[in-house]
Amino acid sequence: MSQVSRSAKGMQNKNKLRAHKVKIYFQRFPGKIGTDAERAVTDTPAYKIIIDGVAAQWGKLEADGSVECYIPVGSKVLLESLGTTYELKPLAGIEAHNTLGGCQRRLSLLGYYDAAVNNKYGERTDAATLDFQADNGLDPDGKLNVATTYDKLKSVFGE
């Protein structure tokens, strides 16, 4: 959150700007490996972002298949692209990277894990871990709770 300054010198407004900065990726396969051209869905398709029923932003996706926007807290936000409408629901926070839920969330946001974050090991967590390890040059042993996998996930996710 950012502080908002008043026009009078030395005066500061205590209001907070409440919006989430969000970057959405449309890609052929998950993760950050490969080139933009290899991962991007098509030649920069059009998109439109609708906030509370009003078109707020539109244009073409970036070369890597991404679009960045700001979402005001409490707003209903829709993203239209590639013939589909997606509802965007930003999280207020994210679990710690060294917890199972945190790893599941990061794997989900990177496109590897397609189930609810539930803090439980299962087939989907194992599959996501194996795919992530294979894509990132790690020994694909399916062990999420080892330092090399934690460190790589933290590095790739950007923490």
Secondary structure per residue as TSV (DSSP state, phi and psi in degrees):
chain	resnum	aa	ss	phi	psi
A	1	M	-	360.0	148.0
A	2	S	E	-112.4	145.6
A	3	Q	E	-79.0	144.4
A	4	V	E	-107.6	125.5
A	5	S	E	-86.3	146.8
A	6	R	-	-86.1	166.9
A	7	S	S	-74.5	-27.4
A	8	A	S	-75.7	133.8
A	9	K	T	-60.0	133.4
A	10	G	T	85.0	-10.9
A	11	M	-	-92.9	137.9
A	12	Q	E	-129.4	132.3
A	13	N	E	-78.7	135.9
A	14	K	E	-90.2	3.6
A	15	N	E	-68.4	151.9
A	16	K	E	-114.3	138.8
A	17	L	E	-81.4	126.7
A	18	R	-	-119.8	99.5
A	19	A	E	-151.3	149.3
A	20	H	E	-101.4	131.3
A	21	K	E	-86.9	122.9
A	22	V	E	-125.9	137.4
A	23	K	E	-121.7	123.1
A	24	I	E	-111.0	136.6
A	25	Y	E	-115.1	133.2
A	26	F	-	-109.0	113.7
A	27	Q	B	-137.2	157.3
A	28	R	S	-72.5	-31.8
A	29	F	S	-145.8	155.8
A	30	P	S	-74.0	165.1
A	31	G	S	93.1	-168.4
A	32	K	S	-120.8	12.4
A	33	I	-	-82.8	162.2
A	34	G	S	82.6	177.0
A	35	T	-	-91.5	166.7
A	36	D	H	-55.8	-43.8
A	37	A	H	-63.5	-36.3
A	38	E	H	-71.1	-37.1
A	39	R	H	-86.4	-31.6
A	40	A	B	-61.5	147.8
A	41	V	S	-72.2	-44.3
A	42	T	S	-155.5	-168.9
A	43	D	S	-77.0	85.9
A	44	T	-	39.1	73.4
A	45	P	-	-67.8	162.5
A	46	A	E	-75.1	156.0
A	47	Y	E	-143.1	161.3
A	48	K	E	-144.5	134.5
A	49	I	E	-110.0	127.6
A	50	I	E	-115.6	121.2
A	51	I	E	-113.1	120.4
A	52	D	T	49.7	43.5
A	53	G	T	83.8	0.6
A	54	V	E	-118.2	130.6
A	55	A	E	-63.0	119.6
A	56	A	E	-109.9	-26.5
A	57	Q	E	-156.8	142.6
A	58	W	E	-155.9	164.8
A	59	G	E	155.6	-148.0
A	60	K	E	-115.3	146.0
A	61	L	-	-63.2	153.3
A	62	E	-	-68.1	171.6
A	63	A	T	-59.3	-30.1
A	64	D	T	-88.4	9.3
A	65	G	S	82.3	19.9
A	66	S	E	-109.2	161.0
A	67	V	E	-143.2	141.9
A	68	E	E	-118.4	138.4
A	69	C	E	-151.9	167.5
A	70	Y	E	-109.4	131.5
A	71	I	E	-116.3	116.2
A	72	P	E	-64.6	140.5
A	73	V	T	-58.5	134.7
A	74	G	T	83.3	2.6
A	75	S	-	-89.7	152.0
A	76	K	-	-91.9	121.3
A	77	V	E	-124.2	130.1
A	78	L	E	-119.0	141.4
A	79	L	E	-118.5	122.7
A	80	E	E	-109.1	124.8
A	81	S	E	-165.1	151.0
A	82	L	T	55.5	33.0
A	83	G	T	76.5	12.1
A	84	T	E	-131.6	148.9
A	85	T	E	-109.1	128.0
A	86	Y	E	-115.6	135.0
A	87	E	E	-90.0	128.3
A	88	L	E	-97.6	128.3
A	89	K	-	-131.4	88.4
A	90	P	-	-67.2	147.5
A	91	L	-	-85.8	147.7
A	92	A	S	-70.7	-30.1
A	93	G	-	-157.8	-179.4
A	94	I	-	-136.3	147.1
A	95	E	-	-63.6	156.7
A	96	A	-	-59.9	143.2
A	97	H	T	-64.7	-23.2
A	98	N	T	-95.7	19.3
A	99	T	S	-112.1	158.5
A	100	L	H	-61.0	-43.6
A	101	G	H	-61.2	-38.6
A	102	G	H	-65.0	-40.8
A	103	C	H	-67.0	-43.2
A	104	Q	H	-60.3	-43.5
A	105	R	H	-62.0	-46.1
A	106	R	H	-65.4	-42.2
A	107	L	H	-62.0	-36.3
A	108	S	H	-66.1	-47.5
A	109	L	H	-66.9	-24.9
A	110	L	T	-86.5	-5.1
A	111	G	T	94.9	9.4
A	112	Y	S	-93.5	-34.6
A	113	Y	-	-108.7	122.3
A	114	D	-	-115.5	34.6
A	115	A	S	-130.2	175.3
A	116	A	-	-68.0	141.9
A	117	V	-	-72.2	114.0
A	118	N	-	-130.1	4.8
A	119	N	S	59.5	27.8
A	120	K	-	-130.2	136.1
A	121	Y	-	-71.9	142.6
A	122	G	-	-165.9	-174.2
A	123	E	H	-58.8	-41.8
A	124	R	H	-69.7	-37.3
A	125	T	H	-64.9	-43.4
A	126	D	H	-61.5	-46.7
A	127	A	H	-62.5	-43.2
A	128	A	H	-63.3	-41.6
A	129	T	H	-63.4	-46.4
A	130	L	H	-59.9	-45.1
A	131	D	H	-63.2	-44.8
A	132	F	H	-62.2	-45.9
A	133	Q	H	-61.8	-45.4
A	134	A	H	-62.6	-41.7
A	135	D	H	-69.9	-19.5
A	136	N	T	-115.5	21.1
A	137	G	T	71.6	20.9
A	138	L	S	-98.2	159.7
A	139	D	-	-64.0	114.1
A	140	P	-	-75.9	79.7
A	141	D	-	-102.3	-5.1
A	142	G	-	78.4	4.1
A	143	K	-	-90.0	109.0
A	144	L	T	-82.0	-25.2
A	145	N	T	-92.6	27.9
A	146	V	S	-108.5	152.2
A	147	A	H	-58.2	-39.9
A	148	T	H	-63.3	-41.0
A	149	T	H	-71.0	-44.1
A	150	Y	H	-56.6	-49.5
A	151	D	H	-62.6	-41.9
A	152	K	H	-66.4	-42.0
A	153	L	H	-62.0	-43.4
A	154	K	H	-62.8	-40.9
A	155	S	H	-68.0	-47.8
A	156	V	H	-67.4	-38.2
A	157	F	H	-71.2	-28.1
A	158	G	T	102.1	30.5
A	159	E	-	-100.9	360.0
